[in-house]
Amino acid sequence: MTDKQKCKWCGEYFIKTHHSQKYCSDYCRKNARAEQSRNKAHRWYHRHKHELSEKTRWGLGSGYLGKHRYTNFDKELKTIQTEFKRLRLKKIK
C-alpha cells in the first residue's frame, strides 16, 4: 500500500498507512477537526440565534457568581471585584 495522498490540511504529499487516512500527521488531523467543530458551532448559532435568550446570545452575566451571597463580607466583595475585572467594568467605589 504505497498510495500517495495530498494532506487535506497542509497540502503536503504523504504515503498513506491506512486506506481512509486523509491527513499527514496528528497535528494536521487535530487542527482540521478543531476547524470543523468551530464551523459547525458557527452554523448552529446562526441557524438558532433567534431562539436564544438575550442573556445567552450576548454572553451577559456570569457563571462565576452564585445565586446566594457569602455571609463573609470580605469574601463577597472579593468575588464581586473579580467579576468586575473579568467583565472589564469600572471598579466599585
Buried (B, 14 or more C-beta within 10 A) or exposed (E): EEEEBEBEBBEEEBEBEEEEBBBBEEEBBEBBEEEEEEEEEEEEEEEEEEEEEEEEEEEEEEEEEEEEEEEEEEEEEEBBEEBEEEEEEEEEE
